[in-house]
Amino acid sequence: MATGAALAGAAVVVTDRTGTSACTASPVLADPAGAYRCTLVPSAAAPLLLVATDPAGLVEPMVSLTTAVPAAGQVGTANVSPLTTAIVAQLAPNRDAFALARDPALVAALDPASVNAVKANVVRQLAAVISSVQLDPATFDFVSTPFVGGSNTGADSLLDQVRVTFENGVPVVANVLTPGAAPVALADATTTSAPAVGATTVTGFSITELDVFKTAFEACFAVPSATRPDSAACDGLFVDDAPSASTGGATYRNSGYDTEGSFGALVASADMDGAKFNRPELLRYTVMNDGRDQAVINLRFADKNGVGDNRILTVKKFPGTQSATRTSAWWLYGNQRTVNAYVRAAIRKQEQLLPEAFHAQYDVAPSRYQTGLEIFIARPGRGPNSEGLRYARVKGPGLPDAGLVYADANGLPHNWMTIFNTTGVIPATQQFANGAQNIFYLQRTLGIVGSDAFNLRTNPYQASPTPQFLFWAHPTMYGEAPSASWRFDLSKVPSWSRYAFELFYAAPDGSTEPTPRVTFSSSIVTPVVPAAYAATQQWHEIPAATRALASDGAPAASTVTLDWVINPYAQRVDSVNVYSYSDATGTVNSPSITVGKSASSQAATASGGGQFPALTTSFYTSRTLQWRYKILDGSYKDQTVQFN
């Protein structure tokens, strides 16, 4: 099993067409090279479904499928990778690969001819890349061709180069070493002429050159935390450590932070003693005219307790900086921005517990999935170079044509700026935004169960000439006519969509500077998931006792305890929040509270010694319980249960 990096220690569950374990032991564990061995029980009947999970949560669960079992006394191969997961998705209802894990009848109903057709069609799409790693497309099979995870040879090298994502609900593939080439839709069983993925165009580069970051970080964290910050073992990572004559004196900076600000807490953490790092995942490669190429990598790691984390990093090549002891010319460089701000794809499961009879009275929509763009801008005093920041205007795919303006939400405990207007207008004086909303939503579903989860609901007031909500897409924001049939087209927001930021600060006379003091751009790493595809994601279950905290009649409380039932295929919960409001108390929120890796319960206390108000349908009150997931692909995911 591999994603390019070997999935060491993965737990693999193999089931047959009846849904029962096909191995004499279950799960079976992968060795350090990502290889596993399953001794089949005599009754195992094809097709066999394989689900691999990473105990540290560094890699999303992956799925594979084999349509035959080896004869008695014979050995077969069944690979599990992002590509096999995407292939299984092409055979599953709603392209949900895990639907087969939930319903063995779907596995039993699979036609082996359809399975083989998908694999053959995808091989044709990737023939140029397959040939470039010295494999024969005529005989290559994504499931049955053996390879060694982490070896950077054969199929492992293929996985290093080919990136699989979902755009507008469709699996797409791209060769990251063909910069500028758009991803293409993955073939299915009926595809007759699928677009091909081009061969590598980057020359003079091997992905193994990036292994220096795995090696160097592990050497650094092999030193005990008490002496690590001053240890020479932690040198040789940042461009600051490279020969300045070859770098022009370049220094590391990322979102306003230098090396200490970005990594100081991590380096000092005792939990990071002996931390293990995956091989960097190459997300994007940019060829530069001066030979100083840049790349974006996803560096995943697990601390001594097995808690997974990651950093998405910009690295840069400085030719001539390699040496006998450090053979790579690549260094941590950062995005070189001076402020902490970014944009990323967002997805939410939102359950509404206000009784339906009161939805119209309080202008509330039913439970739904919704997706959009989270824009984070550190509010004044909460990030580098944020003092005096008044407004930020952001433009790009999916946002209002005039730009989305953010402002400080005075008096609330969160760290980010809040949506202020969708007109792009920057006020000449200081004004404050309301609430904590920084996500701009593009789509929502009719509901969260059955067919309603896979069909879109209209956006709020989209047939009205005037938008009523600043954080929902409306046709007039894009110069289009209001219409009940309008839907935002997510194909307009592919991965690596680029967004322009303009930051406006206070002038010495107290007014707002008329021109932006800081400008920069930022890209989303992953595309926005269609709302009608969100039900295929993995979510934790919220038990009745916790749901009661957001139901009619819930009493006032200074502290509430949020519980959840862990779904082993879902990402772990990273933090929780509680938001509330009543006319009597105003806004009362909790701070964001980080939770432990294996936690399934967390208390949340109202800020400032206040109380979350009691809930009633007699007048407007609200309470939202929020669970944020630990996502390692550069996107944002949360789940809410709310009253109003």
CORLINPE-V658949 format. One record per residue. N is the residue number from 1. PSI is psi in whole degrees, -180 to 180 (none if undefined). Layout:
N&PSI + N&PSI
//
This chain:
1&137 + 2&158 + 3&15 + 4&-51 + 5&141 + 6&140 + 7&75 + 8&139 + 9&5 + 10&145 + 11&123 + 12&124 + 13&124 + 14&122 + 15&155 + 16&-168 + 17&-17 + 18&-6 + 19&2 + 20&159 + 21&133 + 22&-7 + 23&157 + 24&-20 + 25&146 + 26&129 + 27&168 + 28&147 + 29&142 + 30&148 + 31&-179 + 32&-23 + 33&5 + 34&8 + 35&147 + 36&163 + 37&125 + 38&119 + 39&115 + 40&143 + 41&151 + 42&-28 + 43&-2 + 44&126 + 45&131 + 46&157 + 47&154 + 48&134 + 49&134 + 50&131 + 51&123 + 52&130 + 53&144 + 54&122 + 55&-27 + 56&-7 + 57&20 + 58&-26 + 59&139 + 60&147 + 61&143 + 62&156 + 63&148 + 64&173 + 65&133 + 66&138 + 67&3 + 68&151 + 69&146 + 70&151 + 71&160 + 72&131 + 73&-3 + 74&161 + 75&133 + 76&170 + 77&135 + 78&102 + 79&151 + 80&125 + 81&172 + 82&-33 + 83&-41 + 84&-34 + 85&-44 + 86&-37 + 87&-44 + 88&-39 + 89&-35 + 90&-16 + 91&-5 + 92&156 + 93&135 + 94&24 + 95&37 + 96&97 + 97&-32 + 98&-8 + 99&-33 + 100&-32 + 101&-29 + 102&-24 + 103&97 + 104&-25 + 105&-32 + 106&-36 + 107&-46 + 108&-30 + 109&-6 + 110&138 + 111&117 + 112&-32 + 113&-38 + 114&-41 + 115&-48 + 116&-32 + 117&-42 + 118&-48 + 119&-43 + 120&-40 + 121&-37 + 122&-36 + 123&-43 + 124&-39 + 125&-39 + 126&16 + 127&-41 + 128&-40 + 129&-40 + 130&-45 + 131&-36 + 132&-18 + 133&25 + 134&38 + 135&154 + 136&114 + 137&-25 + 138&-25 + 139&-8 + 140&140 + 141&128 + 142&-29 + 143&-43 + 144&-8 + 145&118 + 146&150 + 147&167 + 148&117 + 149&135 + 150&6 + 151&-16 + 152&31 + 153&155 + 154&-133 + 155&-27 + 156&-40 + 157&-36 + 158&-45 + 159&-29 + 160&-35 + 161&-34 + 162&122 + 163&130 + 164&126 + 165&176 + 166&121 + 167&123 + 168&36 + 169&4 + 170&131 + 171&134 + 172&154 + 173&151 + 174&153 + 175&113 + 176&-15 + 177&20 + 178&73 + 179&139 + 180&-16 + 181&129 + 182&147 + 183&153 + 184&149 + 185&134 + 186&138 + 187&155 + 188&-167 + 189&-24 + 190&-1 + 191&130 + 192&-27 + 193&81 + 194&143 + 195&142 + 196&150 + 197&127 + 198&157 + 199&164 + 200&134 + 201&-15 + 202&131 + 203&157 + 204&29 + 205&139 + 206&138 + 207&-24 + 208&-19 + 209&-23 + 210&-9 + 211&-16 + 212&-31 + 213&-39 + 214&-49 + 215&-47 + 216&-40 + 217&-41 + 218&-37 + 219&-40 + 220&-47 + 221&-2 + 222&-19 + 223&134 + 224&148 + 225&-28 + 226&-32 + 227&-3 + 228&-44 + 229&-28 + 230&9 + 231&138 + 232&-16 + 233&-19 + 234&5 + 235&166 + 236&17 + 237&-44 + 238&153 + 239&-24 + 240&-27 + 241&-10 + 242&158 + 243&119 + 244&-26 + 245&-25 + 246&-11 + 247&-5 + 248&23 + 249&22 + 250&146 + 251&153 + 252&134 + 253&132 + 254&116 + 255&40 + 256&-8 + 257&141 + 258&-167 + 259&-42 + 260&-45 + 261&-33 + 262&-38 + 263&-2 + 264&-47 + 265&-38 + 266&-45 + 267&-36 + 268&-12 + 269&127 + 270&-27 + 271&-19 + 272&2 + 273&123 + 274&18 + 275&145 + 276&137 + 277&140 + 278&162 + 279&140 + 280&138 + 281&121 + 282&118 + 283&-36 + 284&143 + 285&133 + 286&121 + 287&128 + 288&145 + 289&-28 + 290&6 + 291&-6 + 292&72 + 293&157 + 294&156 + 295&155 + 296&126 + 297&154 + 298&111 + 299&112 + 300&145 + 301&162 + 302&135 + 303&-175 + 304&-17 + 305&3 + 306&13 + 307&122 + 308&148 + 309&177 + 310&167 + 311&131 + 312&118 + 313&145 + 314&125 + 315&157 + 316&144 + 317&128 + 318&95 + 319&140 + 320&-1 + 321&-5 + 322&160 + 323&-179 + 324&-30 + 325&-16 + 326&96 + 327&-2 + 328&144 + 329&12 + 330&140 + 331&153 + 332&127 + 333&-35 + 334&169 + 335&-4 + 336&13 + 337&153 + 338&-6 + 339&161 + 340&101 + 341&147 + 342&171 + 343&142 + 344&156 + 345&144 + 346&145 + 347&140 + 348&140 + 349&118 + 350&115 + 351&126 + 352&118 + 353&2 + 354&131 + 355&140 + 356&-30 + 357&-18 + 358&3 + 359&-46 + 360&-41 + 361&-40 + 362&13 + 363&53 + 364&138 + 365&158 + 366&178 + 367&147 + 368&168 + 369&143 + 370&147 + 371&154 + 372&-143 + 373&123 + 374&126 + 375&116 + 376&127 + 377&119 + 378&128 + 379&165 + 380&129 + 381&0 + 382&11 + 383&170 + 384&138 + 385&34 + 386&-9 + 387&131 + 388&0 + 389&129 + 390&-54 + 391&155 + 392&135 + 393&130 + 394&133 + 395&147 + 396&180 + 397&128 + 398&-17 + 399&160 + 400&142 + 401&-38 + 402&-13 + 403&152 + 404&124 + 405&134 + 406&149 + 407&168 + 408&142 + 409&95 + 410&130 + 411&-11 + 412&155 + 413&-7 + 414&165 + 415&-3 + 416&160 + 417&156 + 418&150 + 419&129 + 420&-45 + 421&165 + 422&13 + 423&-10 + 424&-1 + 425&131 + 426&114 + 427&150 + 428&-19 + 429&169 + 430&126 + 431&156 + 432&150 + 433&162 + 434&140 + 435&-163 + 436&14 + 437&118 + 438&2 + 439&131 + 440&117 + 441&144 + 442&-33 + 443&157 + 444&159 + 445&169 + 446&-32 + 447&-164 + 448&4 + 449&154 + 450&-151 + 451&-24 + 452&-28 + 453&-16 + 454&14 + 455&141 + 456&142 + 457&151 + 458&150 + 459&158 + 460&127 + 461&30 + 462&-18 + 463&-7 + 464&149 + 465&-16 + 466&127 + 467&142 + 468&-16 + 469&131 + 470&-22 + 471&17 + 472&135 + 473&138 + 474&140 + 475&-35 + 476&-20 + 477&-17 + 478&16 + 479&22 + 480&158 + 481&140 + 482&139 + 483&140 + 484&-21 + 485&-1 + 486&140 + 487&141 + 488&132 + 489&108 + 490&-12 + 491&-14 + 492&-6 + 493&69 + 494&173 + 495&149 + 496&17 + 497&142 + 498&140 + 499&135 + 500&128 + 501&136 + 502&123 + 503&127 + 504&132 + 505&167 + 506&138 + 507&162 + 508&-29 + 509&5 + 510&-11 + 511&178 + 512&132 + 513&133 + 514&-19 + 515&150 + 516&137 + 517&-31 + 518&132 + 519&146 + 520&174 + 521&156 + 522&148 + 523&152 + 524&138 + 525&-37 + 526&148 + 527&162 + 528&131 + 529&132 + 530&141 + 531&-37 + 532&0 + 533&-8 + 534&-27 + 535&-18 + 536&-9 + 537&166 + 538&132 + 539&150 + 540&157 + 541&137 + 542&119 + 543&166 + 544&-39 + 545&-35 + 546&-38 + 547&-32 + 548&-24 + 549&-16 + 550&34 + 551&161 + 552&130 + 553&-5 + 554&130 + 555&164 + 556&148 + 557&144 + 558&-24 + 559&136 + 560&153 + 561&122 + 562&123 + 563&158 + 564&149 + 565&120 + 566&127 + 567&116 + 568&-18 + 569&-7 + 570&155 + 571&153 + 572&155 + 573&132 + 574&-37 + 575&162 + 576&160 + 577&158 + 578&132 + 579&139 + 580&163 + 581&143 + 582&159 + 583&-30 + 584&-40 + 585&-18 + 586&-155 + 587&128 + 588&115 + 589&164 + 590&161 + 591&165 + 592&131 + 593&118 + 594&139 + 595&160 + 596&164 + 597&-47 + 598&9 + 599&148 + 600&18 + 601&143 + 602&130 + 603&144 + 604&129 + 605&139 + 606&140 + 607&152 + 608&22 + 609&15 + 610&-171 + 611&141 + 612&125 + 613&155 + 614&154 + 615&136 + 616&156 + 617&-1 + 618&-30 + 619&173 + 620&121 + 621&156 + 622&152 + 623&130 + 624&126 + 625&129 + 626&135 + 627&121 + 628&136 + 629&152 + 630&104 + 631&131 + 632&16 + 633&11 + 634&11 + 635&-179 + 636&139 + 637&132 + 638&171 + 639&133 + 640&148 + 641&126 + 642&158 + 643&109 + 644&none
//
